[in-house]
Amino acid sequence: LASLVFTRPSRAAVASPDMGAGSAPPGMEVSIPAGLYGMAIAEPAHLDRKLDGKLVYYVEMVRVQSMLLLNYLVMCLFIFQIWAMDQRRQVAECAGRLLMLEIGCVFLFEVRMLIDVRKGVNIIWLLWGAPESAAEPTSGTLLGSPRRPKASAAKAGAVLAHEGAPEEESLISRMYRGIRRSQNDSHEIQWKLDGISRNYRLWCLLSVGVPKLLVSFVLAYLGGLYIIRSPSDGAMVVSTASVVFIAEIEQLLYVAFTSDAMRYNLEHMQPVELPLTNRLRLAGWLVTSILSPLLTVGIAVLVVYYARRLDCHDFSWSAQEIMSGFQPRLRGAIVH
């Protein structure tokens, strides 16, 4: 769950818990996901041709987009392979012996995919709610997206910074010296999404948010069929772990090919504060705590039903058929 977008009450709400009757309700801080998708959104907005240099600027821009594309290509390769294997396989046992194991394995996999779907939705919500700034664009930044008000000149790009005072030390120096500043350090250079342009929001939406959701939905469906059509109960457990591994590809690429300094900046990025009314609180509680578990169980049962309807024409969803899978195991347990 570390890769899931993290939300918490805003600093204003924590600092002043006793609000007057006329005060606005506390907001909520939404952090960008610490992963390849979050890096593809945050780092290009902070690259600066003047501070980072043209070479670092263009190389890093190509690297970030190439890593994102590589992630999509690898995931699509595995998804296509799963689809091809699904076409060649069928449900191993049409009797009800493995039915509960099928539902359990598919349910756990769909829970893992629900995390990815929520991450994609939160990325879109984050891009939508990031505040626009009236400040003039910082020269050299992508699509003219300002990162700081005009009164506060930029001291760092995404990779390098002005040399001089300790608070202006470059990220490369910090990486080699292992410097880690506390969050209470007022001189810390902190990434933030304030003031990104509409063009950049649209680009991130089309290159990160929407593809992330599409890949998650397709993998959730095909992966469920792949689990059900495993040749045995042991292979079904292994198949569940295999499709979960595909969902972790993005995190593997992020951890393996991102420097410690870059990861530090992304993971300590300033959250985006969004308004939070009681209606949104109630909707969030209802969706997350009530509807999500019921929907996940329903999707797991629906995928199992659909697969058995395709491959097992004689199978009937009766209590006798379902309980038939437990009788041999129950007798064996009693005997032993």
Secondary structure, 3 states (H helix, E strand, C coil): CCCCCCEEECHHHHHCCCCCCCCCCCCEEECCCCCHHHHHHHHHHHCCHHHHCHHHHHHHHHHHHHHHHHHHHHHHHHHHHHHHHHHHCCCCCCCHHHHHHHHHHHHHHHHHHHHHHHHHHHHHHHHHHCCCCCCCCCCCCHHHCCCCCCCCCCCECCCCECCCCHHHCCHHHHHHHCCCCCCCCCCCCCCCCCCCCHHHHHHHHHHHHHHHHHHHHHHHHHHHHHHHCCCCHHHHHHHHHHHHHHHCHHHHHHHHHCCHHHHHHHHCCCCEEECCCHHHHHHHHHHHHHHHHHHHHHHHHHHHHHHHHHHCCCCCCCHHHHHCCCHHHHHHHHHC
